[in-house]
Amino acid sequence: MLPETATDDPAGLLARLIAIDSVNPDLVAGGAGESTIAAFCAAWLAARGFEVHTLERRPGRPSLVAIARGAGGGRSLMLNGHLDTVGLTGYDGDPLEPRVRDGRMHGRGAFDMKGGLAAMMIAAARATARATARGPLRGDVLLACVADEEHGSSGTEEVLESFTADAAIVTEPSHLEVTLAHKGFAWFDVRVEGRAAHGSRPDLGVDAIAKAGHFLVALEELGARLARGPAHPLLGTGTVHASVISGGREPSTYPEHCEITLERRTVPGEDAATVEAELTAVLGRLAATVPDFSYRLTCGLHREPFAADPESAIVRTLTKNAEAVLGHPPAVRGEPFWTDAALLDRAGIPCLLFGVDGEGAHAAREWADLASVDRLTAVLDGTITDFCS
């Protein structure tokens, strides 16, 4: 176990966070959840003068908001990072034993996203301690350490019911590049109806699996049309793919239904409603042209895409500090995956993503570049000071 003083250093704090099992139990049955890591972060932040609020609508799935109050009259800034990780099974080595090799810290969550979590905690503690010595910052600094980002984002949703800020930074890993957009997604279930009958009676049966084949071909054609369509400058075009298919009971029976789950990745300007209209048009054409084609379309989980205003105060402030720390203007990027930034944006909080360099999110080997953790800490420290003064 590292001495307590080691946790005032980004690498030391990251090692402590990696060593705490925080597997999301919605992803892995029996996962540890966020209780232990939330308690550690709460104690660490309280010891450094933060006002700590714990939110736990779902028992065993706490999030916390730690606040350093400003003197008043300044802008408030929220730093958001998730406490949970994906599972440990299949990891190459001990996923809860942080190891440093060649300037990289290995362990589950090092990259996604305990590196960002450690950097934002250290940066906020340094900025507020320095401000206290010189006079407090004018605006509040809020740290939202949230549960459940890897599954349903219930943590950030709960936080946003009670807390807000003038701007936010999500410290998801971004390779020290300024991330101003990411895709959303919509999941749909398509049930293609057939008619059960003995395999010897094609006059009575309707093969739901064969009918579903027409939809799968049409879905592939839809994906090709999307790829040829208008592209977002950072994200490209939307995509669609079939994720899960099931149907049939036995070789000698016509299947009475076939169910397909699909995922549509969306870009700004698209949402679940536009995707539903798109799919309804595809299915409607099949119903009109394929004999005995019958279906039911159901919308499942969906999340909106995200796009930041590149001229917003928080983007300009962080970009200025990143250039000072990195020695060059940071690259600007978009991400194909979804993050909690979309929830913050929908709540009216201007935000962006900026996080560590590394590799291995959800993979058998995961690591964060320790120099990037230090640089991220410095960028966030300067951004807090500038934005909240």
N, C-alpha and C positions, 0 to 999 in steps of 0.2 A: 504493500500500500504506500502510495506517495505521501510525503509529509504535507500537511495542510498548506504550508507556504508555497508549495509547488503549484497549487491551483491558481496562483496569481499570474502564472505564465500560461500563454495560450496552449502550448504543447502539453504542459502538465494538466491543465483542466481538461483538454481533449482526452488524454489518457484515462482520467477518472470517469469521464462520461462513457467512453467505450466499454469500460469494465462493468458498467451497470446494464444488466439485461433489461431491455425495454421493447421486446418484440410485441408487435400489435396482435392482440388475441383475436381480432376480427379476421386476421390473415392466417394465423396459426392457432389452432385450438390449444388452450392452456398456456398461451403466451403470457409473459410476465406483466405486460401492460406498462403504464407510465407512473405508477404510484411511487416506486423507489427513486426513480430519476427525478421526478417532480419534487419530492421531498429534499433531495440533495440540492437541486438548483434553488429551491426556496430558502434553505438554510444558508447557502453560499451568498445569495443576494441580500438576505436580511442582515447578515453579518457585515455587509458593506453599505448598510444604511438605506436599502430600498424598502419601500412599503409593499408588502407582498399580499396578493389576493389569490386564493385558490378557488377554482371553479370545478365542480365535480357533479354535474347532473347525472352522468352515467357512473355508478359506483365502480371504483377501481380504475377510472379513466380520467384522472385530473389533468387540467391545464392550469397554468398560473400566469398572472400578470404582475410584474414587479415595476414599481413606479418610483422614479426620482423626481420629486416635485420641483418645478422651477419657481423663480421669484415672481412670475407673472408678466404678462404682456408679450410673451414670445411664442414661437411656433412649437407645437408638440410633435414628437417623432416616435413612432412605434417600430421596434425591431421584432420580426416574427421568425421563429424557428421551431421545427417540430421535434418532439421528444422520442417518438416511436421509430422503430426500425422494422424491416422485414425479417423473415425467419433466419435461424442459425443453421439449420440442417443443410449439409452439403458444402459448408464453408471449408476452405482449405486451411486447416490448422484450428487453433482455438479462437473462435470469433470474439471472445470477451477478454482476451489477453492482448493489450495493445503492444505492438512491437515496432521498433524504429529500425529501418534499413534504408541506407542511401538517401537520407533526408525525407523519408516517407513514413508516416505512421499508418500501420495496418490494423484492421479490426472492423467488425461489423458496425456500420454507422459512421466510420471515420469520414467518409466522403458525403454520404447521404443520411443525416446532415449534421452530425455532431461537431464537425469542424466549424461549420457556420455558427452553430449554437455556442461553442466555446468562444469564438471570436467576438460575437455580439455581447456576450456577458462581460468579457474582459474589457472590451472597448467602452461599454456603458459605465462600468465601474471606474475606469481610468478617467473618462471625460467628466464624470460627475465629481470624482474626488478632486481633480484638478480645479474644477469650477468652484468647489466648496472653499478651496484655499484662496481663490481670487475673488470670490463672490459667486453665488449660484447662477446657473443658467437661467434664462428668462422663461423658457418653455419646458414642459414636462418631457421626460424620457421614459418610455414604456417598453418593457421587454415582455413579449407574449411568447411563452414557452408552451407549445400546444400539443395536445394529444391527437392521435388518429389521422394524421395527414396521409399516411400510407394506405388508408382505406376509404373513409367517408368524410374526412375533414370536420368531424363534429366538434373538435377542439376550437378551431378558429371560428366556426359558426357561433359557438357559445360565447367566446370572448367578445365578438362583435355585437352581441346583444347588450353588453354592459359597458364597453369601452370603445373609444374612437381616438383619432389623432389627426393632425393636419397633414401628415404624410407617413409613409411606411416603407421599410426595406425588408424584403424577404431574403434570408441568407441561404437559400438553396444553392447547391454547388453550381457555379457558372464559369469556372476556370478564370476567375478574375476578369470576366467580360460583362459588360452592362447588358442585362437581358430586359428588353422592353416589350416583349410579346411572347405569348405561348398559345398553343392550340387548346381547344376545348374538346369534349367528346359527348356522344350520345349513344346509349345502348338501346337496341330494339330487339324484340322477339317477334318472329314471323312464324305463325303456325299455319302450315299448308294442310288443308283437310283432304282426306281420302274417304274410302268406304271399305271396311273390313269384309273380307269374303275368303272362302277357301281358295287356295292357290290354283285349283283346277277350274275355277269359275271366273274367267276374265269378264264374262258378261255381267257379273254382279259386282265385282270389285273395282275400286279406283285406287291406283298406286300413288299414295301421297309422296313417297320418296322420289318417284320418277317425276311427279309434278314439281316437287321442290327443286329438281335439277334445272328446270326452266328458270326458276328464280335465281339460282346460283349463277347461271350464265348471264342473266340480266344484271346481277349485282357486279359481276366482273366488268361488264360493259359500262355500268355507271362509274366505276372506279376509273376506267380509261377516259371517260368524258370529263370527270373532275380533274384529272391530270392535265388535260388539254385546256382547261378553263383559266379564268383570271387568277393570278397568283398574288398573294400578299408579299410585300417586299422582304419581310424577315422570315415568313413561315411557309411560303410556297402555297400549294393548294390543299384543300381538304382531301381526305382519303376515306375509303370504306373497305371493310373486309368481313368475311364470315368467321366467327370465332368458335362457335359450338354448334353441332348438329346432332339430332337424335331422332329415331323413329323406327317403327317396326317391332314385332314381338317374336316371330319365329319364321323359318324359311317357307313354310307352307301356307302362310296367311298374307293377303294383301294388307299393307300397313294403312291404318285408318287416319294417321296423321304423321307429320314430320315437322319438327320444331328446329328453327335456326335462330341463333343469337348472333347479332352482328354489331360491330362497332363502327361508328362514323366519327372520324376526327374532324373538328370544325375549326375554321379560321374566322377572324372578326368579320361580322356581317352574316354569319350563319349561326343557327341555334337549333334546339330540339324541334321547334315548330317548322322551320324551313326544311329540316331533314325529314320530318314526318310527311310533309307535303311531297317531297322528292320521292320517298319510298311508296307513298300511296299512288303516285302517278305510275311508277314502275309496275306495281302489283295490279293496278287497274288495267293497264295494257295487257298484262298476262291473262287476267280474268276475261277480257274481251276477245282474246285471240287463241287461247289454249283451251281445248274442250275439258270440261269438268274441273277447271282450276278454281279453287275456293281458298280463301285465306282469312287470317285474323292478325292484325298488326297491333303490338302493344309497346308503348314507350317505357323504358326502364330508367336507370340512373343517368342523369345528364348534367354536365357542367359547362359553363360558358367559357369561350376563349377570352384572352386578356391582351390588351394593347395599351401601353402607357403613352402619355403625352411627352414627347422628347424635350419639350420646352418647359416642362413643369419645374418648379423650384427644387424639388428633391432630386430629380434627374440631373439638373445642372450642378447642384451642390455636390452630389456624390461623384459625378464625372470629373469635376475640378479636383477633388481630393484624390481620386484614383490616378489622375494624370500626375499629380505631385508625388505620390508614393511610387508609382510604377516607372516614372520617367518618360512616359509616352502616353498619348491619348488611348484610353481603353477601347478595345473592339466592342461593337454593338452587335447583339445577336438576338435571335428568337429561339424558342425551344419547342420541340414537337410534343412534349408531355405537359400535363396539367399540374398546376400548383395552387396553393392557397392565395396567391396574389390576385386571382380572379375574384375571390370573395371580398378581399379588401377593396378592390376597385369598384365592385358592385355596391359596396357600402359607402361609396363616395370618398374613399381615402386614396389620394394619388400615391402610386407605389411603383417599385421596380424590383428586380432580383439582382443580387450581386453576392457571389460566394466563392468558395475555395476551388483550387485546382486539384485534380486527382483522377481516380478511376474506380470502377467496380460497383456502382450502385446496383444493389440486388444481385450481385454476382458472387462467385466462389472466392474471389480475392477482391478486397476493397481497401483502398488507401487514400490518404490525403497528403498532399505536398505540404510539409511543415513551413517552408518559406512562404507559401501562399496563405497559410493560416495567419502568420505574422503580418503579412501585407494587408490581408483583409481586416485584421484588427486595427491597423493604423488608419486605413481608409475610413472605417466606421467611426473611429475615435474622432478624426477630423470632421467628418460629416455631422456627427452629433453636435460638436462644438459650434460649427458654423451655422447649422440649421436652427438650433435651439437658442442661440444667443440673441 
